[in-house]
Amino acid sequence: MHKYIVCIGSNYNRKENLIFARQKLTELFSSICFAPELETQPLFFKNPALFSNQVVLFFSDKEEETVRKMLKEIERRSGRHPEDKKQEKVCLDIDMLLYDNQILKPEDWQRRYIQQSLSAFHSSLFSK
């Protein structure tokens, strides 16, 4: 089994999009755990819309590239389109932060809200 930690975020219809993401992720991965949802200020955006973010932990026998494609499909089904980037509209962004014990996005991993969310998980979940 592989360990995955992802962060889901949205600044557009954020409550609905995070609910959608949680539903789809739960359908795909039975061993899933969600940290509390956090509201954050936008990073690197001129658009002042707040973000809702949530860190997610799950285990899967699927390889990294397969899971990455599954996450991108959830984003697409939420209504995310490439042209939205110009408007700084994020329907849903799902970033894979960790695969097994490899941190994939070190800068994101160090963000305070990510670290705060990680501490919400019980340490025994990370020992699997």
N, C-alpha and C positions, 0 to 999 in steps of 0.2 A: 504494500500500500504506500502511496505517495501522500505526503502532507502538503497542503496548499493553504496559503493565506492570501486573500485578495481584499481589496478595498473597493466598495461600491460608492459612487457619488453622483449627485445631481444638483443642478441649480435651476432647473426648469421643470415645473410640475413635480417637484422633488419628492413629496410624500408618496404620490401615486407611483412614480418610477421606482422608488426604493421598495415599495410593497411588491411591485411587479418583479423586480430583481430577486427579492427574497423568495417569492413563490416559485420562480423558475429554478433558482439554485437548489431549493429544497426538493423539487421534483427530480433533479439530476443527481444530487449527492445526498445520500441518506445520513451520513455521519457529518452533520453540519452544525456549526455553532456560530451565533451572531453576537458580537459585542454590542453594547448600547449604541444607538444612533446618536451622532454628534453633529451640531451645527457649527460650521466654520466660515471664516471670511474667505473670499476668493483669493487665490494666489496667482499672480501674474496676469490678472484680468482687469480690464477697465470697467467691465460690467459689474456693478455693485451687488448683484444678486447673491445671497448667501447660499452656501452649499450644505446639503445633508450628506453625511458620510457615515459609512458603517464598515467595520472590519469583520471579515468572515473567515472562519477556519473550517476546513473539511479535509477528508481523506478519500482518496480514490485510487483504483488500480489503473486508471487511464494515464497515459503519458502527457507530459507538459504541452506539447503542440496540439494534441487532441482537446485538452481542457481549454487551451487558449482559443481555439476555434469555437468551442461551445460558448465561452464567455462573450466573444465577439457577436455571435448569433443573438444572444440575449440583448446586447446593446442595440443591434439592428432592429430587433422586434419591438424595442421600446420606442422606436421612432428616431433614433440617432442617425443623422445624415452628415456626410462630409462638409456640406455647405454651412452647417450650423456653427462650425468652428469660427468662421468670420464674424458671426454675431455673438460669439462667446456664450452660446446656448448649449448647455450640456444636459441632454435628456437623461443619459445614463452613461457613466464611465465605470468600467470594471477593470482595475489594474491588478495584475498578478504581482504580488510583492515577494512571495517566498514559494519555492518549490523544493520539497524535502528540506534540507538545511541550507539551501543556497538562497541568499537574499538577491533578488533580481533588480530591485530599484532602491539602492542604498540611500539616496537622497530622500525619497518618500518614506522609507523605513524609519528614518530619524525624525520625521515630523512629530510634533508634540501630540497631536490628536491620534496618530497611529500608535505611538508608544502608550498613550493613555488607554486606548482600546485594547491593546495587547495585554496590559496589566489586568484588564477585566476578565480575561480568560484564566481559568484555574491552571496552575503550572503542570498538573498531571496531563492535560491535553497535549502539551508539547513534548511529552516524553514518549509518545507512541511512535 
